[in-house]
Amino acid sequence: MEKEKVKPDQQGLSRDIHLGQLLMIALGGTIGTGLFVGTGGNIANAGPLGTLIAYLVGGVIVYSIMLSLGELASVYPSTGSFGDYADRFIGPATGYMVFWMYWVGWIVTVAVEYFAVGVLMQRWVDPKVVPIEYWVGACVLLIFLLNVFSVRIFARGEFLLASIKVLAVFIFIILGIVGIFHQVYLYGWESVLHNFYISTPDPQNGLEAGVFPKGIHAVFGAILGVIFAYTGTEIIGVAVGETKNPSVVMPKAIRATLWRIVFFFLGSVFVIAVFLPMTDSSIVKSPFVSALERIPLPFFGTGIPYAADIMNFVIITAILSTANSGIYASSRMVYGLAQKKCSLPFLPDSTNRARPFTQCIYPWALLC
């Protein structure tokens, strides 16, 4: 069987990512603090129905973007992804800015994620015994080891980390469905929709009566937070440059990602909305923990034992997964710049020639 030809911009990178790993990379970069923590703030501001609408609108936007990215990645598979496409179809200056802005965005995000792990570990370990900076250093070392050797090790590590949080969300939704039917059996269907409508206004908390207690404008505000929660889905466009048969794999990955986003995001938000009133939602405490403490289960009563500890562990693995994907994606942005000889002078390309970055920004971008 004839081997797949490697394009010039892919020389030096092995295509060792499989379809299952590609799907987990997409989910791993998406399911993170935006879903596990940010959902509480969205419900508190936009209400349950408004949050569901925001996630639905955000899902349509993300899916539209991913369809476009999928078309390009199938024809021009490249680890430079959207940076390379901006350079190719718009101009070198635009591509240069896309490369660096995406890199900066992920580097800042990953740094915050490392600090968040240290804060979450304080639940189990006294910070006087193990300071936060120690946990940050351990995270840096772990993510470095997962990325420094080969893309195969990265993909396997990401598959494992992402599997934990995907399984956790799946179990949460199943428990929520069981709890909803049990609640219907005990109190009727009205109890399921009780939190979706504010019957009496609450001026003290700025709530009006209706399905949008803080007005329809709050829904548009929630869409911004939801778009952040969906951030990371685009990593699939970066990783496809290191997969076998990208023209075959990419369409499958895009379709599968859509249904997983709909199930995991909309399903978990609906379960949270059923059991957690918006007046009790906040960004301080994970809404998953609050909902698990309220879900009624047959033969077990109300609440899941050790829910806070379980979700604390899941959120930590979710953060590590997001950081792992972020470091991978940002490193490929620098690689893409180096391939175009537009990186920093001390970062040569595959031909060991570097071009000063001043020649890659407008108007010198025309020389790249």
NORDA-V459089 format. One record per residue. N is the residue number from 1. PHI is phi as a letter, one per 20 degrees, with the letter a starting at -180 (NA if undefined). NEAR is the number of other ideal C-beta (glycine too) atoms within 10 Angstrom. Layout:
BEGIN
n & phi & near
N & PHI & NEAR
N & PHI & NEAR
END
This chain:
BEGIN
n & phi & near
1 & NA & 3
2 & f & 4
3 & f & 6
4 & f & 12
5 & f & 6
6 & e & 12
7 & f & 11
8 & g & 7
9 & f & 19
10 & d & 19
11 & f & 9
12 & n & 10
13 & d & 17
14 & e & 12
15 & e & 18
16 & d & 16
17 & e & 25
18 & e & 16
19 & g & 16
20 & g & 13
21 & f & 22
22 & f & 26
23 & f & 20
24 & f & 24
25 & f & 30
26 & f & 28
27 & f & 27
28 & f & 30
29 & f & 28
30 & e & 27
31 & f & 27
32 & b & 27
33 & f & 20
34 & g & 21
35 & e & 26
36 & f & 23
37 & d & 22
38 & f & 19
39 & g & 29
40 & f & 25
41 & f & 17
42 & f & 32
43 & f & 29
44 & f & 23
45 & e & 20
46 & d & 28
47 & n & 29
48 & g & 25
49 & f & 20
50 & f & 28
51 & f & 31
52 & f & 21
53 & f & 20
54 & f & 26
55 & f & 26
56 & f & 16
57 & f & 16
58 & f & 21
59 & f & 18
60 & f & 11
61 & f & 14
62 & f & 22
63 & f & 18
64 & f & 10
65 & f & 15
66 & f & 24
67 & f & 13
68 & f & 13
69 & f & 21
70 & f & 21
71 & f & 13
72 & f & 19
73 & f & 29
74 & f & 16
75 & e & 10
76 & c & 17
77 & f & 23
78 & b & 25
79 & f & 24
80 & f & 28
81 & l & 28
82 & f & 22
83 & f & 26
84 & f & 28
85 & f & 20
86 & f & 19
87 & f & 25
88 & f & 15
89 & d & 11
90 & d & 11
91 & r & 15
92 & f & 21
93 & f & 18
94 & f & 17
95 & f & 26
96 & g & 25
97 & f & 18
98 & f & 21
99 & g & 28
100 & f & 19
101 & f & 12
102 & f & 20
103 & f & 20
104 & f & 12
105 & g & 15
106 & f & 25
107 & f & 13
108 & f & 11
109 & f & 19
110 & f & 22
111 & f & 14
112 & f & 11
113 & f & 24
114 & g & 22
115 & f & 16
116 & f & 22
117 & f & 20
118 & f & 20
119 & f & 11
120 & f & 16
121 & f & 18
122 & f & 13
123 & f & 11
124 & d & 11
125 & c & 13
126 & f & 8
127 & f & 14
128 & f & 6
129 & e & 7
130 & c & 15
131 & f & 14
132 & g & 16
133 & f & 12
134 & f & 14
135 & f & 22
136 & f & 17
137 & f & 13
138 & f & 15
139 & f & 23
140 & g & 15
141 & f & 10
142 & f & 17
143 & f & 23
144 & f & 11
145 & f & 12
146 & f & 21
147 & d & 19
148 & f & 11
149 & e & 10
150 & b & 12
151 & f & 21
152 & f & 14
153 & f & 14
154 & g & 26
155 & f & 23
156 & f & 17
157 & f & 21
158 & f & 29
159 & f & 20
160 & f & 15
161 & f & 24
162 & f & 27
163 & f & 16
164 & f & 17
165 & f & 26
166 & f & 19
167 & f & 11
168 & f & 21
169 & f & 24
170 & f & 14
171 & f & 13
172 & g & 24
173 & f & 17
174 & f & 12
175 & f & 17
176 & f & 21
177 & f & 14
178 & f & 15
179 & f & 24
180 & f & 19
181 & f & 12
182 & f & 17
183 & f & 21
184 & f & 13
185 & f & 10
186 & e & 10
187 & c & 12
188 & n & 9
189 & f & 10
190 & f & 8
191 & f & 14
192 & f & 18
193 & e & 13
194 & f & 15
195 & f & 21
196 & e & 16
197 & b & 14
198 & e & 20
199 & f & 7
200 & c & 7
201 & f & 13
202 & c & 12
203 & g & 7
204 & f & 6
205 & d & 12
206 & m & 11
207 & d & 17
208 & d & 13
209 & f & 12
210 & p & 14
211 & e & 14
212 & c & 19
213 & f & 24
214 & d & 20
215 & n & 15
216 & f & 12
217 & f & 11
218 & f & 20
219 & f & 22
220 & f & 14
221 & f & 16
222 & f & 28
223 & f & 21
224 & f & 11
225 & f & 20
226 & f & 28
227 & f & 15
228 & f & 15
229 & f & 24
230 & e & 23
231 & g & 18
232 & o & 24
233 & f & 23
234 & f & 19
235 & f & 25
236 & f & 29
237 & f & 28
238 & f & 29
239 & f & 29
240 & f & 28
241 & f & 25
242 & c & 23
243 & d & 24
244 & e & 14
245 & l & 11
246 & g & 25
247 & f & 12
248 & e & 12
249 & f & 23
250 & f & 26
251 & g & 15
252 & f & 13
253 & f & 25
254 & f & 22
255 & f & 14
256 & f & 17
257 & f & 21
258 & g & 17
259 & f & 9
260 & f & 19
261 & f & 22
262 & f & 14
263 & f & 13
264 & f & 20
265 & f & 25
266 & f & 16
267 & f & 17
268 & f & 24
269 & f & 23
270 & f & 19
271 & f & 24
272 & f & 27
273 & f & 25
274 & f & 22
275 & d & 23
276 & c & 25
277 & f & 16
278 & f & 25
279 & f & 14
280 & d & 16
281 & e & 25
282 & a & 15
283 & e & 17
284 & f & 8
285 & c & 15
286 & g & 24
287 & f & 30
288 & f & 27
289 & f & 22
290 & f & 20
291 & f & 27
292 & f & 25
293 & f & 16
294 & d & 19
295 & f & 23
296 & e & 18
297 & d & 14
298 & f & 11
299 & m & 5
300 & d & 14
301 & n & 9
302 & e & 13
303 & n & 12
304 & d & 21
305 & f & 11
306 & l & 10
307 & f & 19
308 & f & 17
309 & f & 12
310 & f & 17
311 & f & 24
312 & f & 16
313 & f & 17
314 & f & 22
315 & f & 23
316 & f & 22
317 & f & 18
318 & f & 27
319 & f & 25
320 & f & 25
321 & f & 31
322 & f & 29
323 & f & 27
324 & f & 26
325 & f & 31
326 & f & 25
327 & f & 20
328 & g & 26
329 & f & 25
330 & f & 21
331 & f & 17
332 & f & 26
333 & f & 27
334 & f & 16
335 & f & 21
336 & f & 28
337 & f & 28
338 & f & 20
339 & f & 21
340 & e & 20
341 & l & 19
342 & c & 27
343 & e & 24
344 & f & 13
345 & g & 10
346 & e & 6
347 & d & 14
348 & f & 14
349 & e & 18
350 & f & 14
351 & e & 9
352 & m & 6
353 & c & 9
354 & d & 17
355 & d & 20
356 & g & 12
357 & f & 16
358 & f & 8
359 & e & 15
360 & d & 24
361 & d & 15
362 & f & 12
363 & e & 7
364 & f & 17
365 & g & 18
366 & f & 10
367 & e & 11
368 & f & 18
END
